Amino acid sequence: MKYYTERYQPLTPTQILDLERNGCRCNDWSRVLVSNGFETNRCRDVHFSGDVWLSRLDSQIKLAGGVCKPAGIYHAHLHNCSIGPNVLIERIHEYISGYNIGEGATIVNVDRLFVSGKTSFGNGLGVEVLNETGGREVWISHNLSAQVAYLMAFYRHDTQLIERLRQLSQREAEAHTSDRGEVGAHALVRCVRNIENVNIGAYAHIEGASHLREGTIISTREAPVHIGYNVSCINFIILSGSRILDGATISNCLLGQGSRLSHLFSAHDSLFFANCQGENGEACAVFAGPYTVSMHKSSLLIAGYYSFLNAGSGSNQSNHLYKLGPIHQGIVERGSKTTSDSYILWPSHIGPFTLVMGRHVDHVDSSDFPFSYLIEDHNETFLVPGVNLRSVGTIRDAKKWPERDRRTDSHKLDNINFNLLSPYTVGKMLKAHRQLSELSQLLGNTEDHKIAYRNMRIRQRALERGIRLYAIAIVKFLGNSVIHRLRNCPCRSDAEVRAHLLPQSERGLGRWIDLCGMLVPQREIEQTIEAIKAGQIASLDELNTTLSSLHQEYYDLEWPWAYREMLEWFGLEADKITCEDIRRIVDEWERSVVELDQMLYEDAKKEFAMSIKVGFGLAAGADTREADFECVRGGFDTNPFVLSVLEHIKTKQTLADSIRERLGV
């Protein structure tokens, strides 16, 4: 099978003689075709078998350390291969069979590189995430996005949808099924023992891997993939810009764009989407949404759905109650953290931006209480609602995620919304505020009473504080939305304000969901699902495009939701809104923003307390502790985050003044 469009012709008798003098051999030279400009002196000690196409070999290949080698084929066995221009193939200990080798590729010191028959190269493989015994299979492919995988895993109740998604995945697998593998242009494959049924993309860098079997490596010049020493990958898809290094082992896995696994991390039957990172630990049947991070040797992620997770050392979960097998699953929603030695017994459902501390064995459900702490005290789980809103760590996380986007591919598969406050989280806060208010009325003024709720305990002081914190955050979000909506409004009259505030449609109303990193109205996803089932979406690429379009419409969809909630929260009627009403909203918004920022300021100050400085001043004693601390950590008043909080307060106060001036009331 000819790979390049160059003109090929049989070897001349002189060329055959030259090749044989160079130690080359072939049972049937008529099956070896060469392009114009082919130089026989660039092939030495090569065994040709089957049908082989050879392109010109007339340039130099630049290797690490500034070493240059002439392009060519040396000490190798090629069987049924197409060789592109100016490759370097050297020291192949057994053979290369059934591969198209791209222009400028380098394959050196490899045992075997072969295709064993028709294969889909990992496309269409079912990965049994969440439930180790099956039931939530996700069919992986080179163009599987986090959002499509979410539909496959969590919409199993819609059997028609699942069957349609299976068909689309199967169609993708069939389109990539071949008995011919590829090594892309300018890829480097060096010191690898065995590669079987693997498509290797352009500019991929594979060095020292022990075993790669049945997979696809999507690599590009702008986002190359790196696979390092002692890595083993079986049944896999690796997307652009990813790295698997230092003895990491994966089987039945997808690794998303910009993700990294290293330092002996092992994973099976797991999905890692954009910018995930795993080191030292283990993942089993994990659905890891964007920015899931586990860095420590003793950490185990198992049978769970996570995104924007930071797993502390020794964090683990159990999906086995020693009854019917490992059939349980858990949900840890976006932005959560687990502290060192934390434990969660599945099934449990942890709400967004939750800090989990201690061991939790009561199947907790904190899904309606975002920005909370879950703390174990004497084998009981205590919920501290909303307290993470005032944590400087939460704001730091929200700022760092966009900055740590390692995806350099111009085509980004996963749609990621980094917003801390959104209809998704604020919708949960509105519900939590109502529930806590009802519980507060039931408790009355009982001194430090604690109430049982969904296998958790809530102390009254924490409950009252949660009500206040949620109210502050709700007002902040609604005020942000109103001010943004009126950014181009002269606000010369009540009617003009009402006209600018009025949404252009009702799209965006109702419940919002986190579709594995993408925040979107549930109603929009339901309409997309109906289009899939009706056959209006004919491929995974079309589905990705549809979802990406929804992602781009986020702010257009957000406003109708925020407008409806604004009316309800502030007790307004759409046709009676006045400039005075907006002035009241702006005043409340300013107070909320400043109060929340002051909480963050005080929380950051704790990092500069005397107790934090206890490990400083070691060389010259306690007298130098303060100076040592400031030289290493800096001062509180000059800390960049502290300064940004103070600047944020000034900026928002100035913005509030400008809005009030425009309103003229």
ZIHU-V422912 format. One record per helix or strand of 3 or more residues. SS is the DSSP state (H for helix, E for strand). FROM is the first residue (numbers start at 1). TO is the last residue. If there is no record, write none. Layout:
BEGIN
SS,FROM,TO ; SS,FROM,TO
END
This chain:
BEGIN
E,8,10 ; H,13,21 ; H,29,31 ; E,32,35 ; H,40,42 ; E,43,54 ; E,60,62 ; H,64,66 ; E,68,70 ; E,72,83 ; E,88,97 ; E,99,101 ; E,106,114 ; E,126,128 ; E,137,139 ; H,146,154 ; H,159,175 ; E,181,183 ; E,188,200 ; E,205,207 ; E,211,217 ; E,232,238 ; E,249,255 ; E,260,262 ; E,266,272 ; E,277,279 ; E,282,284 ; E,300,302 ; E,304,306 ; E,316,318 ; E,330,332 ; E,343,345 ; E,348,350 ; E,355,357 ; E,373,377 ; E,380,384 ; H,387,390 ; H,392,403 ; H,423,443 ; E,450,453 ; E,456,459 ; H,460,485 ; H,494,501 ; E,512,515 ; E,518,521 ; H,522,533 ; H,540,552 ; H,554,570 ; H,574,576 ; H,579,608 ; H,610,615 ; H,622,633 ; H,636,638 ; H,640,663
END
